Amino acid sequence: MDVELQNKKIELIQWLSTLEDTFLIDKLMKFREEEKSDWWNSISEAEKSSIQRGVEDADKGKLKPHSEARKIYEKWL
């Protein structure tokens, strides 16, 4: 594991162990729960349907090259 990352984790653990702010602890717990939740459960049915159609198209080989997609969507990129 990266030494810098390990040091950051240790620093966070030390900081958390001294934390007395209940509001902040609750906020951190909520953040942790949100990070564990599956994003699929937080998107709309329309988004799920669109993703499923895209997967089905890909499975059937109905794909366009990246260059073609960029031309179509370049105004939003």
C-alpha positions in Angstrom: 0.0 0.0 0.0 1.1 3.5 -0.7 2.9 5.0 2.3 1.3 8.4 1.8 -2.1 6.9 1.7 -1.4 4.9 4.9 -0.2 8.0 6.6 -3.4 9.9 5.7 -5.5 7.0 7.1 -3.6 7.0 10.3 -4.0 10.8 10.6 -7.8 10.4 10.0 -8.0 7.7 12.6 -6.2 9.8 15.2 -8.4 12.8 14.4 -11.6 10.7 14.7 -10.5 9.2 18.0 -10.4 12.7 19.6 -13.5 14.1 17.9 -16.3 15.1 20.3 -18.6 16.9 17.9 -21.8 14.7 17.7 -23.1 16.6 14.7 -19.9 16.0 12.7 -19.7 12.4 13.7 -23.3 11.9 12.6 -22.5 13.6 9.3 -19.5 11.4 8.8 -21.7 8.3 9.5 -24.3 9.4 7.0 -21.6 10.0 4.4 -20.2 6.5 5.1 -23.7 5.0 4.6 -24.2 6.9 1.4 -20.9 5.6 0.1 -21.9 2.0 0.8 -25.3 2.3 -1.0 -25.6 1.1 -4.6 -26.0 4.0 -7.0 -28.5 1.9 -9.0 -31.0 2.3 -6.2 -30.8 6.1 -6.4 -31.5 6.7 -10.1 -34.9 7.0 -11.7 -36.7 4.2 -13.5 -36.2 6.1 -16.8 -32.4 6.1 -16.2 -32.4 2.4 -15.4 -34.4 1.7 -18.5 -32.1 3.7 -20.7 -29.0 1.9 -19.2 -30.7 -1.5 -19.7 -31.5 -0.7 -23.4 -27.8 0.4 -23.9 -26.6 -2.9 -22.4 -29.0 -4.9 -24.6 -27.8 -2.9 -27.7 -24.2 -3.6 -26.8 -24.9 -7.3 -26.3 -26.4 -7.4 -29.8 -23.4 -5.6 -31.3 -25.3 -2.4 -32.0 -22.4 -0.1 -31.2 -21.0 3.0 -32.8 -17.4 4.0 -32.8 -16.2 6.6 -30.3 -15.4 9.1 -33.0 -19.0 9.0 -34.2 -20.4 9.4 -30.7 -18.1 12.4 -30.2 -19.5 14.1 -33.3 -23.1 13.6 -32.1 -22.5 14.8 -28.5 -19.6 17.2 -28.9 -21.7 20.2 -28.1 -22.3 18.7 -24.6 -18.7 17.6 -24.0 
